[in-house]
Amino acid sequence: MKDLLAELKELHACREAIDWVATQESPQAAWESCERGDWMLWLLGKRINKTGSQQHRRLVRIACKCARLALPCVPDDDLQPLRAIELTERWAAGGAVSQETLRDVAEAVADAACAAAYAANATNAAYAAWAVADAACAAYAADAAINAANAAWAAANATNAAYAADAAINAAYAAGAHDSNTLDVKGAIRRCANIVREEVPVLADW
């Protein structure tokens, strides 16, 4: 456990995460009981050493699965988020998708998210679009993923680790509100955690 705690501190993990991990018996016990899918994706992303590697693509695939939780919040006539996820998943599977295409997808969906955020009663749709944009940005993983109008958002999410974590967070806000009349974000984040564990059951294998 000391090694994991030292790693989290070196990576500048949030204090809440570090304090929680310190209460666990082992790294694997923490992995198996963690209910924060965003924390888990963040850690996986931080352990990636090479952009475009198989490990990186695997992370993006997991982020896309989390982002898919938000799709029920997307208006039926808006096919852009689903197409963006499918394109990003194609890249994650090793398909011939250029970084420029991923950038364009991220920009388009992020712009749609910003527009939805300002529309009446469209908050869920905005979170859904941001979740999809984050998944695409986890693949592109560069400041230039978002255009100048969204520069502040891009600066706050400048690594694939942050993008992957935010895909889970935004999907949770969208799905949590969609599933009931109350905002069950914690429940949706737990769903993301289970998705991560299905793909990476043993932390030491990553």
C-alpha positions in Angstrom: 0.0 0.0 0.0 2.9 2.3 0.7 3.9 2.2 -3.0 0.5 3.2 -4.2 0.2 6.0 -1.7 3.7 7.3 -2.8 2.6 7.1 -6.4 -0.6 9.0 -5.8 1.3 11.7 -3.9 3.9 12.0 -6.6 1.1 12.3 -9.2 -0.5 15.0 -7.1 -3.8 13.1 -6.6 -6.5 14.9 -4.7 -6.3 14.8 -0.9 -9.7 13.0 -0.7 -8.4 10.1 -2.8 -5.1 9.8 -0.9 -6.9 9.8 2.4 -9.3 7.1 1.3 -6.7 4.9 -0.2 -4.8 5.1 3.1 -7.7 3.3 4.8 -7.5 0.3 2.5 -5.7 -2.9 3.2 -3.9 -3.2 -0.2 -3.9 -1.6 -3.6 -6.0 -4.4 -5.0 -8.5 -4.1 -2.1 -8.8 -0.4 -2.9 -9.3 -1.1 -6.5 -12.0 -3.7 -5.8 -13.9 -1.4 -3.4 -13.5 1.9 -5.1 -16.8 3.6 -6.1 -15.1 6.5 -8.0 -14.8 5.6 -11.6 -13.3 9.0 -12.3 -10.4 8.4 -9.8 -9.8 5.0 -11.4 -9.7 6.3 -14.9 -7.4 9.1 -13.8 -4.9 6.7 -12.3 -4.9 4.5 -15.3 -4.4 7.5 -17.5 -1.4 8.7 -15.4 0.2 5.3 -15.9 0.3 5.6 -19.6 3.7 6.4 -20.9 3.1 6.7 -24.7 0.3 8.4 -26.5 -1.3 6.0 -29.1 0.0 2.9 -27.4 -2.3 -0.1 -26.9 -2.6 0.8 -23.3 -3.7 4.3 -24.2 -6.3 2.9 -26.7 -7.6 0.6 -24.0 -8.1 3.6 -21.7 -10.0 5.4 -24.4 -12.2 2.4 -25.0 -13.1 2.3 -21.3 -13.8 6.1 -21.3 -16.1 5.6 -24.2 -18.0 2.9 -22.3 -18.5 5.4 -19.5 -19.5 8.1 -21.9 -22.2 5.8 -23.4 -24.0 6.0 -20.1 -24.9 9.6 -21.1 -26.4 8.8 -24.5 -30.0 8.4 -23.2 -29.8 12.1 -22.3 -29.1 13.1 -25.9 -32.1 14.2 -28.0 -33.3 11.5 -30.4 -32.6 13.6 -33.4 -29.0 14.3 -32.4 -26.8 11.6 -33.8 -23.5 13.5 -33.4 -22.6 12.2 -29.9 -23.1 8.5 -30.9 -21.2 8.9 -34.1 -18.4 10.6 -32.2 -18.2 7.7 -29.7 -18.2 5.2 -32.5 -15.4 7.0 -34.3 -13.4 7.2 -31.1 -14.0 3.5 -30.4 -12.8 2.7 -33.9 -9.6 4.5 -33.1 -9.3 2.6 -29.8 -9.7 -0.6 -31.7 -6.8 0.2 -33.9 -8.8 1.6 -36.8 -7.4 4.1 -39.3 -8.7 7.3 -37.7 -6.4 10.4 -37.8 -5.6 12.7 -34.9 -7.0 15.5 -37.0 -10.3 13.7 -37.2 -10.4 13.0 -33.5 -9.6 16.7 -32.9 -12.5 17.8 -35.2 -14.9 15.4 -33.4 -13.9 16.7 -30.0 -14.3 20.3 -31.1 -17.7 19.7 -32.7 -19.2 17.9 -29.7 -17.7 20.3 -27.2 -19.2 23.2 -29.2 -22.6 21.4 -29.1 -22.2 20.9 -25.3 -21.5 24.7 -24.8 -24.6 25.5 -26.9 -26.7 23.0 -24.9 -25.5 24.4 -21.6 -27.0 27.8 -22.5 -30.3 26.3 -23.8 -33.3 26.0 -21.6 -33.7 22.7 -19.8 -30.7 21.3 -21.7 -28.3 20.7 -18.8 -28.4 16.9 -19.2 -27.8 17.1 -22.9 -24.8 19.4 -22.2 -23.3 17.0 -19.7 -23.9 14.1 -22.2 -22.1 16.0 -25.0 -19.2 16.9 -22.7 -18.8 13.3 -21.7 -18.5 12.3 -25.4 -16.1 15.2 -26.1 -14.0 14.1 -23.1 -13.7 10.6 -24.4 -12.7 11.9 -27.8 -10.2 14.2 -26.2 -8.7 11.3 -24.2 -7.7 9.9 -27.6 -6.5 13.2 -29.0 -5.0 14.2 -25.7 -3.7 17.7 -26.6 -4.5 21.3 -25.6 -5.5 21.9 -29.3 -8.4 19.5 -29.0 -10.8 22.3 -28.2 -11.0 25.5 -30.1 -10.1 29.0 -28.8 -13.6 29.6 -27.5 -13.2 26.7 -25.1 -9.6 27.3 -24.3 -10.2 27.4 -20.5 -11.8 24.0 -20.6 -9.0 22.6 -22.7 -6.3 24.0 -20.4 -8.0 22.2 -17.4 -8.1 18.9 -19.2 -4.7 18.8 -20.9 -3.9 15.1 -20.4 -5.6 11.9 -21.5 -5.9 11.0 -17.8 -7.9 14.1 -17.0 -10.0 13.7 -20.1 -10.8 10.1 -19.3 -11.8 11.0 -15.7 -14.0 13.8 -16.9 -15.7 11.5 -19.4 -16.9 9.5 -16.4 -17.8 12.6 -14.3 -19.9 14.2 -17.1 -21.5 10.9 -18.0 -22.4 10.5 -14.4 -24.1 13.9 -14.2 -26.1 13.2 -17.3 -27.0 9.6 -16.5 -27.6 10.4 -12.8 -30.2 13.0 -13.6 -31.7 10.9 -16.4 -32.3 7.9 -14.3 -34.5 9.6 -11.7 -35.9 12.9 -10.6 -33.0 13.4 -8.3 -29.4 13.8 -9.3 -27.9 10.4 -8.4 -24.3 11.3 -9.5 -22.7 8.9 -7.0 -24.7 6.0 -8.3 -23.7 6.8 -11.9 -20.0 7.2 -10.8 -20.3 3.7 -9.2 -21.5 2.4 -12.6 -18.4 3.9 -14.2 -16.2 2.2 -11.5 -17.8 -1.1 -12.3 -17.1 -0.6 -16.0 -13.5 0.2 -15.3 -13.1 -3.0 -13.1 -14.7 -5.1 -15.9 -12.0 -4.0 -18.2 -9.1 -3.9 -15.7 -10.0 -6.4 -12.9 -6.4 -6.3 -11.4 -4.7 -3.0 -10.9 -1.2 -4.5 -10.9 -1.8 -5.7 -14.5 -2.0 -2.1 -15.8 
